[in-house]
Amino acid sequence: MSANFAFLSTPKTPEAPSLLRDLPAVTEQKLAQDYAGYFSYQFTDSVPFLSFSSFLDGKEASFSLDLTSGTIAYRRQHGGGRKQHIAKACGLKHNWNPTILDGTAGLGRDAAELRNLGCSLRMIERSPFVASLLDDAIQRARQAGVALFQTNFSLHQGQSTQLIQSLSQQQQPDIIYLDPMFPPKSKSAAVKKEMRLVKLLVGTDPDADVLLPVALDNAKYRVVVKRPSYAPYLNEQKPSMSIESKGNRFDVYVLSSPSL
Ligand SMILES: C[S@@+](CC[C@H](N)C(=O)[O-])C[C@H]1O[C@@H](n2cnc3c(N)ncnc32)[C@H](O)[C@@H]1O
């Protein structure tokens, strides 16, 4: 781990998650300010949650992940429906709940959405920092008793190109879903803050193009690539079709159709 991040460790907080154990430990918040950012445990109703903080424009900014509130929880409770663009892009039907490998898990939002729609999800995230934040959110959702995330929702930390190529034929997913980083255009304050922190953690995914041929060789039925509307096709490869969403586009590469 080369990044200049620290872990704020206090007697009252849990020890660092395994993927962050190599980070330098600091015992006081003011010492953490010497680093580009730091991880720490905060508490809500005595439940610890992992958070990442950094100084943006001279002000401390933090973020953590939560699969039990906000849009994810709303959709879980009220249903998002298969009319959603992401559902259409994955070709979901009432009698087809595919296995999906999300090769760029990130904050886990799209994966949670697809799980909510009935799919089985395996997620891969290469950044140990983002994977730690996401794993923390998954464990909290499970402890809170959210059944949806207890099964068919797993996260592996690693490089997708390698992990996907090591799958046996039996392990091949129906769909591979990709959403690599692309420089944002949005100036919205909320997006900006979270995106800036995520970018600090993972950079820009300059090698994103190589994901597509690997995915196309290893998915059974289709590969779905989420891009900002203004972004070119991944690997400059034209999809079978594109589904426009608000600010985003789902490029769909159809390989074959499931016999239902
Ligand atoms: C834009 S984010 C994904 C956001 C996600 N779709 C969501 O809903 O939260 C892209 C993520 O993909 C990860 N990533 C990029 N290339 C990867 C690769 N080859 N293997 C594993 N993870 C990768 C990055 O570290 C980053 O966290």
The ligand as an SDF file (V2000), in Angstrom:
LIG
                    3D

 27 29  0  0  0  0  0  0  0  0999 V2000
  -16.8630    4.4210  -10.4480 C   0  0  0  0  0  0  0  0  0  0  0  0
  -16.4060    3.2670   -9.2210 S   0  0  0  0  0  0  0  0  0  0  0  0
  -17.7280    2.1010   -9.2760 C   0  0  0  0  0  0  0  0  0  0  0  0
  -18.9580    2.6000   -8.6150 C   0  0  0  0  0  0  0  0  0  0  0  0
  -20.0040    1.5200   -8.4330 C   0  0  0  0  0  0  0  0  0  0  0  0
  -20.5930    1.1020   -9.6830 N   0  0  0  0  0  0  0  0  0  0  0  0
  -21.0820    1.9450   -7.4630 C   0  0  0  0  0  0  0  0  0  0  0  0
  -22.2690    1.8410   -7.7970 O   0  0  0  0  0  0  0  0  0  0  0  0
  -20.7440    2.3850   -6.3500 O   0  0  0  0  0  0  0  0  0  0  0  0
  -15.1140    2.3380   -9.9520 C   0  0  0  0  0  0  0  0  0  0  0  0
  -14.4230    1.3820   -9.0000 C   0  0  0  0  0  0  0  0  0  0  0  0
  -13.8520    0.3290   -9.7590 O   0  0  0  0  0  0  0  0  0  0  0  0
  -12.6360   -0.0570   -9.1830 C   0  0  0  0  0  0  0  0  0  0  0  0
  -11.8410   -0.7100  -10.2460 N   0  0  0  0  0  0  0  0  0  0  0  0
  -11.4130   -0.1620  -11.4040 C   0  0  0  0  0  0  0  0  0  0  0  0
  -10.7450   -1.0550  -12.1450 N   0  0  0  0  0  0  0  0  0  0  0  0
  -10.7530   -2.2070  -11.4440 C   0  0  0  0  0  0  0  0  0  0  0  0
  -10.1970   -3.5010  -11.6800 C   0  0  0  0  0  0  0  0  0  0  0  0
   -9.4930   -3.7590  -12.7850 N   0  0  0  0  0  0  0  0  0  0  0  0
  -10.3950   -4.4670  -10.7540 N   0  0  0  0  0  0  0  0  0  0  0  0
  -11.1050   -4.1910   -9.6210 C   0  0  0  0  0  0  0  0  0  0  0  0
  -11.6370   -2.9810   -9.3290 N   0  0  0  0  0  0  0  0  0  0  0  0
  -11.4650   -2.0030  -10.2260 C   0  0  0  0  0  0  0  0  0  0  0  0
  -12.0350    1.2530   -8.7000 C   0  0  0  0  0  0  0  0  0  0  0  0
  -11.0700    1.0230   -7.6820 O   0  0  0  0  0  0  0  0  0  0  0  0
  -13.2740    1.9840   -8.1940 C   0  0  0  0  0  0  0  0  0  0  0  0
  -13.4840    1.7710   -6.8290 O   0  0  0  0  0  0  0  0  0  0  0  0
  1  2  1  0
  2  3  1  0
  2 10  1  0
  3  4  1  0
  4  5  1  0
  5  6  1  0
  5  7  1  0
  7  8  2  0
  7  9  1  0
 10 11  1  0
 11 12  1  0
 11 26  1  0
 12 13  1  0
 13 14  1  0
 13 24  1  0
 14 15  1  0
 14 23  1  0
 15 16  2  0
 16 17  1  0
 17 18  1  0
 17 23  2  0
 18 19  1  0
 18 20  2  0
 20 21  1  0
 21 22  2  0
 22 23  1  0
 24 25  1  0
 24 26  1  0
 26 27  1  0
M  CHG  2   2   1   9  -1
M  END
$$$$
